[in-house]
Amino acid sequence: MLSPTFWSPRIGVNLPQPAPPLFTIKPFKLPSDTNNSNSRNLENSQNIRRFSRKFLRNRSSANEFRISNTISRLLDNPDGELSNNQSSSGRFCPSLLVIWLRSCRSVKEVRRLHAVVLRCFGKPETYLYNNLICVLLRFEKLSDARNVFDKMSVRNVVTWTAVINGYANFGFDEEALSLFEDAIRSGVRPNGKMYVCVAKICSKRKDFVLGRQIHVGVIKGGCRNMIVDSAIVNFYAQCGDFSSAFRMFNQMSKWDVVCWTTMITACSQQGRGQEAFSVFSRMLRKGFAPNEFTVCGVLKACGEEEELNFGRQLHGAIVKKMYKNDVFISTSLVDMYAKCGEIVDSRNVFNGMKHRNTVTWTSIIAGYARKGHGGEEAISLFRMMKRWKIFTNNLTIVSILRACGLNRDSLMGREVHAQIVKNSIETNIHLGSTLVWFYCRCGQYSNATKVLQQMPLRDVFSWTAIISGCARLGYESEALEFLKEMMEEGVEPNSFTYSSALKACANLEAVLHGRLIHSSANKTPSMSNVFVGSALIYMYAKCGHIAEALQVFDNMPERNLVSWKSMIVGYARNGLCREALKLMYRMQAEGFLVDDYIREPVLTACGDLELDMDMDMDQSLLVDCSNLPKEVANQNGQGKHITYTGNEWPSSVILIVG
């Protein structure tokens, strides 16, 4: 889902909200009283503080600003001389220029002040340049900020941190890490803010090695605080090392609501909903009051774990105004209800929202596309998004393609594909994989293959989409060729890949290929997957190798209905009817329901089985035959085999097996 990621405040020099241009403020005049120097200094400082507070509170609505005469002369005539032979640096102190920089409302103002800085100071102080860099980054002028950085003769840790954070915020992680490396080489000692910035990059890239080094640097540098520790906790959680994440979290000297929220959100994002609930309960016991961001994290966990009752309790607390109900919480509620299968409640929350964002629309569309709730409604909502010109992100497109695939809506899917090409995002690996799945779902094998071949990068999901699609569409040989090509590229199959490939082997009755896949799966954790085991049983039984199927069945750590059915039907179709009936009894004894999908093929295949009426009745199996074909044999209670030819079936038949 799509819930907010909770991070500590951004790294870099903290900048207040832009104030109105300082050029509209009249110069401050100090009192002329010279009798008492101490009282004068005290009054001056008080006046300055009052002026500063008044300025920071002031929010002028003037559309134009008037530049003071001196500044105007500097801007209009950079090479001109200042009056009274007074140096410009003496006239304008750096701290005043910093205040002006922070108050700028446009890039144009920043650049004009930059010109003043260059005119007034031959070599400006470092902290003045640091603020200039941060203001340029605030206006998303990364290249201008980098130009200022490159021209600085003296840089400190704040300078490096501001630029590193700027590159990271623009998604240039490689450049940010390269700058971090340059800073270390230059002898800069990182502070906590720099470590937080780099830890954030490591979390996003799942760079476990560098992240561990950052953790060591934090400890050796004595930079630990709540913000830094929270960043390290999040890093370990995003890398899947929850033992280290919880150990770090428990070692923190104190927590605030942001620390708890970071841990809860990390657990939710990594699919560890139960741990998220545990941390949330612990947070409440410690007396911390969750905020709206905490609630979003817990609601995400409720959706992933399908904890509908807990989610409803949180919804009730939100309705009672216990938490701030904003667009993020409402979006989390929409997503939670949809994932719990309550699409009506999800739509009610959606309809009641005054404000919706892209994530909100994506959540409701994904909800309708999930589990067949209504692909047509998902498509209708997507068309509404387009009419209202609401921005669609990649997750929105993935969701609508899923809805088109479930509905077999080839026309709409191709329209979305055209939009992907138009926006030049066809190289996105997730969109490409979903397109492959969509075309396979619509039976368009050639289009699916074309999309796969045009993808610059292909991961396990891309390959699995085409392999499973080929197996379902009857292109079994092509499925096995794609599996071979996938492994040659060094992509390791997952359990779904193996299951689909084994299905293709079964349909081709290619037991040799099946054994090779079995051997490959044995070397991976996929072998313990119940679906892979069931596919192996089906493949071996279909190819007539019932002993190998039984060996796989007996070695499975867990079995589901498909596993039992594959083995029982395999016995029956290979003429081993007694073994099939025995396994049906065993299946029922272990608490599984013997349904018609198992019962019908077994009784059909075993119609000529001679039954022994002297067997122990404890091994009898009661089978409901009321819905079976009349050709299925039954037992008349006298121990003799007959073929039923009457007009009505008895409600049940007892099959006595050895």
Order of alpha helices (4+ residues) and beta strands (2+ residues): alpha-alpha-alpha-alpha-alpha-alpha-alpha-alpha-alpha-alpha-alpha-alpha-alpha-alpha-alpha-alpha-alpha-alpha-alpha-alpha-alpha-alpha-alpha-alpha-alpha-alpha-alpha-alpha-alpha-alpha-alpha-alpha-alpha-alpha-beta-beta-beta-beta
